[in-house]
Amino acid sequence: MLKNNFFKYFNRDQMSVIGMIHVRPLPGTPCASRNHGHCFDIQQLIDHACNDALIYIRNGINGILVENMFDIPYVQSEDSGPEITACMTRICTELRRIIPREIPCGIQILAGLNQQALAVAQACQFQFIRTEGFIFSHVADEGLMPKACAGPLLRYRRQIDAEQILILTDIKKKHCSHSITDDLNLMETAKAARFFLTDGIIITGRETGDPPSIADIDQINQSLSVDDDQPILIGSGVTEQNLSRFFDKNIAAIIVGSHFKQNGKWFNHLSEERIKCFMYKYNQLQRK
């Protein structure tokens, strides 16, 4: 079995907070700006992402995850052009320059561009990726994702000598129908992800901003109790108001996006005041 390196980058003794950087629309996507008729400006995207990173650094965030969430509607790998990977590489390179080395960084490229994300992470010295479709098939809002990627992805990680990069995987992921695997409960799905050598299991609610239930978290803990080194992460819906519910639940990290934005909407700019209040509450809970 491969060694799990999660706690090489994250504190084993506390629940870490990972803040989302949502990269603005990339070239060729429907929401991309032509800047009043002029050419696409990659520098604007870099500046926006770097500004978000500096806000997180000032407020003591434990990790950062970069994602092309503004590229709606998302396409799967076969319909995504090389410009997406190229731009994400450029942006992540600039982010790594300004983010202290002790803060682990990750990347997700929607939808399901997991090998591309791994290549970017390797090139930019990031520590983890967030993956979709690691095990089993499901129907996403981008369409059918019929091919589980665990086998090819872990082989690709070895081929490019990137085994230090964590592969964190969503199970029963949000914005999806799981009728194909309806006979498999969350516990069985988590066991399958562990068997296929995931570095961390991410559980979410049904959609962006929707938290997982405590019952789901307890079920995951029950299924993984024999393996203390299998990290569990929450991938949606954590807020200052419900944060305390997730302490003492064996959660290794929480990924926060929408709550850190103005009015709690994912498409708005970061709100430093919301981040400050959240981290103040988080630090209070940590001291208890």
N, C-alpha and C positions, 0 to 999 in steps of 0.2 A: 504494500500500500504506500502511496505517496505521502510524504510528510505534509501536514497542514501548516502553512506559514502565516495564517491570519494573525495570530498573536505576536508575530514578529513585527507587525506594523501597528497593531491596535492594542490598547491596554487590556490585559486579561482581567484586571480587578475592577473595571468600571465599564458602564455602558457608554460607548462612544457616540458622538453626534457627527453625522456626515451631511454637509450642506450641498445642495444642488446648484450648479451653474447651468442655466438653460441658455445655450448658444442661440443667438438671433438667427433668423432664416438664412440658410446657406444657398449658394447660387443655383439657379435652376428650379428651386422649389416655389410653389405658388405664392407664398407670402414674402419672398425675397424682394427687397427694395432695389429699384434701379437708380435711386438717389437723384430724383428729378431729371431722369433721362440720361444721366451719366453712367459710366461703367460701375459694376459691382465693386464695393469698397471693403476688402478684407480687413483693413485697419480698423474700421468701425466695429466689426465683430470682435476683434482682438481687444480693443479698448474697453468695450462693454464687459467682456468676460473677465478681464484683469481688474476692472473696478469692483466687480462682484467678489473676486478673490480677496482683494484688499479689505473689503468690509468683513468678510468671514475671518480673516487673519486677526483683525483688530479685536474681534469679539470672542476669540479663543475656541473656534471650531476645531474639532478633532480630525476631520477628514473632508475632502472635497470630491464630488462626483460631477463630471461634465457630460452633458447630454444635448443632442440636437432636437429638443422637444418642439421647436418652432417650425420644423420641417413638415408640418401637416399639409395634406394627408400623407402618412408615411407609406413607403414602398418597401418591399422585401429586397433581399440582396441582389437578385437577378435584374431588378429594375432600377437599381441605384448606380449612379455614375461614379467614376473615380474622383471627380471633383469634391464629393462629399468627404471621402477619406482624406484627400489632400488638404482641404480646409481645416478639418478637425485636427490633423497633424500639426498644421501651422499654429492654430489657436492653442493647442495643448503644449506645444513647445514654448510659447510665450508665457503661458501660465506657470509652467515648471520653473522658469527663470525667476519668478517673483514669489513663489510659494516656498516657505522654508522646507528643507528636506525632511524634517521630522513630522510634517503633515502628509499623510498618505493621500495620493490622488488616484481617481479612477475615471473610467470613461464608459459610456454606453452609446452605441450608434443605432438609432432606430431605422427600420424595424428588423431586428434579428441579424444585424451585420456584425456578428460576433468575432469572426476571424479578422475582419477589418479593425475592430476595436482592439483586439489583441495586438495586431501589428502596430497600431498607433501607440498603445501603451508601452510596447517594447522600445519604439523609436524615441518616445518622449520621457522615458524613465518614470512611468506611472506604476503604481503598485497593484491595481486591481481593475477588473472589468465587471460590468453587470450584464448578464446574458438572459436572452429569451429563448424558449424552446430547447432547453438543455436536455430534458427528458420528455417522452411522450409527445403526442400531437394535440393541437388545439386549434380552434377557430378564433383568430384575432380580428380586430376591426380592419386590419390590412389584408385579411383573407386567410385561407387555410395554411397553417404552418405544419406540414405533414411530416417533416424529417427532423427527428431529434438530433441535436448537434454534438452531444457529449463526446462520442467517439472521434469524429473528425476534428473537433476543436482541441481536445487534449493531445491528439497526435500532432496537430499543427503547432501547439504550444511547445512541444518537444522539438519539432523540426527547426523552429526559429530560436531555440535556446532561451525560452522565456518562462521556464518553470517557476521562477520567482514571482511571477504575476498571478495574483489570486483570481479565480473564476467564481464569482458569486452569482447564484442562480435563483431566478424567480420560479416558484412553483404555484400552480393554479393561479397564474398571473392575472392582474387586473385587465379590464377592457377585453375580456375574452369569454367565449363560451367553451365550457369543458364537458359538453355532453358526450364527446367521444370517449372520455375517460371517466364517465359518471360512476362506473363501478369501482373506481379507486378513490378512497378518501384521502384527506390531507396527510394523515399519518403514513399511509402506504406510499404516497407520492414522495414524501420527505425521505423515507427509507430508500426508495429507488435513487433519488438524487445523491444520497450519501454513498450508496453502493457504486454509483458511477463517478465517484471521486470529486464531487463538488467541494470547493473550499469554503462555502457558506451558503446557507439557505435563506432566501428572502421571502417573507410572506406579506401579503398586501390585503387591502379591502377589494371591493368590486371595481372601483375606479379611482382616478387621481383625487386625493384629498379624503379618501374613505379609509378609516383604520381597520385593521383586522380585529376580529373579536377575541376576547380573552380566552374563550373556549377553544378557538383555533390555536392560540399560542400554547395553551395547556396540552392540547393534543400533540403538537409538534414536540414539546418537551418530553412527553411520555414516550414518543417513538424514538427519540434520540438519547434517552437517559443512559444508555450503555456507552455512549461516546462523548466524553466531556470535551473533546477538542473540536466538535462540530458546531461552528458558530451559527446562531440564529439572528437574523436581522429583520427589522420591520421596514417595509419599503413604501408605505403611504400612510397619510392620515394622522401623524403625530402632531399635536399642538401643545401650546403652553397649558391649556386647560385640561388635557387628558394625559399629560406626560407622566404623572405619578402612577397611573394604572400599569405602566410598563416596567417599573422598577421591581426588583425581586422576582422577575419572570425569566431569568436566565437569558436575557437579550444582550447580545454582544455589541450591537450598534443599531441606531435608528437613522434612516435617510429622510431628511426633511427638505421639502421643496416649496409647496404651495404656502405653508404657514409662514414662511419667511418673506413672502411677497406682500406688497401693499394690499390691504383688504383681504389677505389670504387667498388671492387669485394667482394661479401659476403664471399667467401671461403678463402680470405687472412687474415693475421693477422691485428689486430687493428693498425691504424696509429695515433699516438698521435698528430702529427702535424696537421692532418686533423681535429681531434677533437678540438684542440686549436683554429684553424681558424674558425670553425663552431661556437663554443661557444663565441668567440669574436664578430662575426657577430650577434649572438643571443642577447648578452648583449647590443650591440649597439641599436638594434631594440627595445629592451625592454625599453630603456631609452627615446625613442622618444615619 
